[in-house]
Amino acid sequence: MAEMAGLETAPNFRSHKVLVDILYKCLGLKILRVTDHGAPSTAKPVLMELRTLSPWVEKLLEHKRYSKLRSAYTMRWLKILGKEPRAYFAEYRQIGTDTGRLSGDFQQVPRVVEGEPNIRNAVAAPPGMTLLELDYDQIELRFIAWRAREETLLRLYREGADVHAFSGRMLFGIHEQEGILNPAVRRTGKTTNFGLSYEAGSEKLAEIMLLSLTPEDIAHVIRLLRVATLHEAAAQLHWRWHSTFPGVRRWHAEEKAQIARRGYALAPHGRIKHLPFLRSKDPKERAPAFRDGINHTIQSPASDLCLLAATMAAPTMYGDLGAVAGPWPSHDSLLWLIRGDVRPAGAYLRQVMEQDAVRRFEDLFGLEIDLPITVGLKAGIAWGSLDHLTT
């Protein structure tokens, strides 16, 4: 990397000053944004834009990914384990987040992304055992459809449709009869679904797309929409998405009004999130506070439903179904270590997560979740390479 930038020795690439000198002086790249103090920005969204202009920036991003994986996970795990090989189980903090989601090692391990190091494969089952993972399918987007009473989203989930594929086709005007959908179109539909569900504007959507999509995907989006820049594409996608799902924008407005009136966010089952920046005079601080509040009203019940399912299932899992350890929550999924055949455990957990826990959740909080909740199953030896399982 030093040679590519015309340097004799490798500097500290984590230094903002060093990166400014390399990017904007040595390489002569265009300054896209500046910090609040007026200095050229080296934030990740800026680097994601610059990577199309310089192969050095692509190498820098790769270096940052590898360095983060090494420092945050590999070296820390090795330090905990010491020299003697032994089992290591994640620890969780029950009150680490406002939403109710447990915070701990497994929550932070990044999801598997094609072309990147698969750090999840460091989590593996001992000989003779199997990892079983059950993941709530699009639970937060389903809860948004439920809370917003967004009729199109509700209909799609009730029909068992592929919501991300539907959104991709809708955003680009592609009819279902036109054959196999380009994967980049579905990925764009997924990115837009989750980005705009939480009240992102078109600028924020462009930033999310830079972080979530490959350069090839972004080029495909720009080409399909016949625009010149990603920001123009994001503006079009923003308008088309909200035109198709108008109930979400209406719900955003209603929820923001409630948050402003209370001074805090209130999830449908009663969990509160305090938002001190709502009182800020700076709109750059208020806007994220409102987004955090809207996020809370969805992420909180999804997290609590997952934890409720875990506590309901544990006695039977350890009694009759071969559970050796677990559950380890990770986002909206539960990971178990099973001895023997995993299929009976998978079938039981699916029943608990899709039916029993949902009914208990409704009874506890006086709610009615009137759309299907579904769970995907995977099993295997290494967490990052699990195979889909049917029961």
Rosetta blueprint (number, residue, H / E / L):
1 M L
2 A L
3 E L
4 M L
5 A L
6 G L
7 L L
8 E L
9 T L
10 A L
11 P L
12 N L
13 F L
14 R L
15 S L
16 H H
17 K H
18 V H
19 L H
20 V H
21 D H
22 I H
23 L H
24 Y H
25 K H
26 C H
27 L L
28 G L
29 L L
30 K L
31 I L
32 L L
33 R L
34 V E
35 T L
36 D L
37 H L
38 G L
39 A L
40 P E
41 S L
42 T L
43 A L
44 K H
45 P H
46 V H
47 L H
48 M H
49 E H
50 L H
51 R L
52 T L
53 L L
54 S L
55 P H
56 W H
57 V H
58 E H
59 K H
60 L H
61 L H
62 E H
63 H H
64 K H
65 R H
66 Y H
67 S H
68 K H
69 L H
70 R H
71 S H
72 A H
73 Y H
74 T H
75 M H
76 R H
77 W H
78 L H
79 K H
80 I H
81 L H
82 G L
83 K L
84 E L
85 P L
86 R L
87 A L
88 Y L
89 F L
90 A L
91 E L
92 Y E
93 R E
94 Q L
95 I L
96 G L
97 T L
98 D L
99 T L
100 G L
101 R L
102 L L
103 S E
104 G E
105 D H
106 F H
107 Q H
108 Q H
109 V L
110 P L
111 R L
112 V L
113 V L
114 E L
115 G L
116 E L
117 P L
118 N L
119 I H
120 R H
121 N H
122 A H
123 V L
124 A E
125 A L
126 P L
127 P L
128 G L
129 M E
130 T E
131 L E
132 L E
133 E E
134 L E
135 D E
136 Y E
137 D L
138 Q L
139 I H
140 E H
141 L H
142 R H
143 F H
144 I H
145 A H
146 W H
147 R H
148 A H
149 R L
150 E L
151 E H
152 T H
153 L H
154 L H
155 R H
156 L H
157 Y H
158 R H
159 E H
160 G L
161 A L
162 D L
163 V H
164 H H
165 A H
166 F H
167 S H
168 G H
169 R H
170 M H
171 L H
172 F H
173 G L
174 I L
175 H L
176 E H
177 Q H
178 E H
179 G L
180 I L
181 L L
182 N L
183 P H
184 A H
185 V H
186 R H
187 R H
188 T H
189 G H
190 K H
191 T H
192 T H
193 N H
194 F H
195 G H
196 L H
197 S H
198 Y L
199 E L
200 A L
201 G L
202 S H
203 E H
204 K H
205 L H
206 A H
207 E H
208 I H
209 M H
210 L H
211 L H
212 S H
213 L L
214 T L
215 P H
216 E H
217 D H
218 I H
219 A H
220 H H
221 V H
222 I H
223 R H
224 L H
225 L H
226 R L
227 V L
228 A L
229 T L
230 L H
231 H H
232 E H
233 A H
234 A H
235 A H
236 Q H
237 L H
238 H H
239 W H
240 R H
241 W H
242 H H
243 S H
244 T H
245 F L
246 P H
247 G H
248 V H
249 R H
250 R H
251 W H
252 H H
253 A H
254 E H
255 E H
256 K H
257 A H
258 Q H
259 I H
260 A H
261 R H
262 R H
263 G L
264 Y E
265 A E
266 L E
267 A L
268 P L
269 H L
270 G L
271 R L
272 I E
273 K E
274 H E
275 L L
276 P H
277 F H
278 L H
279 R H
280 S L
281 K L
282 D L
283 P H
284 K H
285 E H
286 R H
287 A H
288 P H
289 A H
290 F H
291 R H
292 D H
293 G H
294 I H
295 N H
296 H H
297 T H
298 I H
299 Q H
300 S H
301 P H
302 A H
303 S H
304 D H
305 L H
306 C H
307 L H
308 L H
309 A H
310 A H
311 T H
312 M H
313 A H
314 A H
315 P H
316 T H
317 M H
318 Y H
319 G H
320 D L
321 L L
322 G L
323 A E
324 V E
325 A E
326 G E
327 P E
328 W E
329 P E
330 S E
331 H L
332 D L
333 S E
334 L E
335 L E
336 W E
337 L E
338 I E
339 R E
340 G L
341 D L
342 V L
343 R H
344 P H
345 A H
346 G H
347 A H
348 Y H
349 L H
350 R H
351 Q H
352 V H
353 M H
354 E H
355 Q H
356 D H
357 A H
358 V H
359 R H
360 R H
361 F H
362 E H
363 D H
364 L H
365 F H
366 G L
367 L L
368 E L
369 I L
370 D L
371 L L
372 P L
373 I L
374 T L
375 V E
376 G E
377 L E
378 K E
379 A E
380 G E
381 I L
382 A E
383 W H
384 G H
385 S H
386 L L
387 D E
388 H E
389 L L
390 T L
391 T L
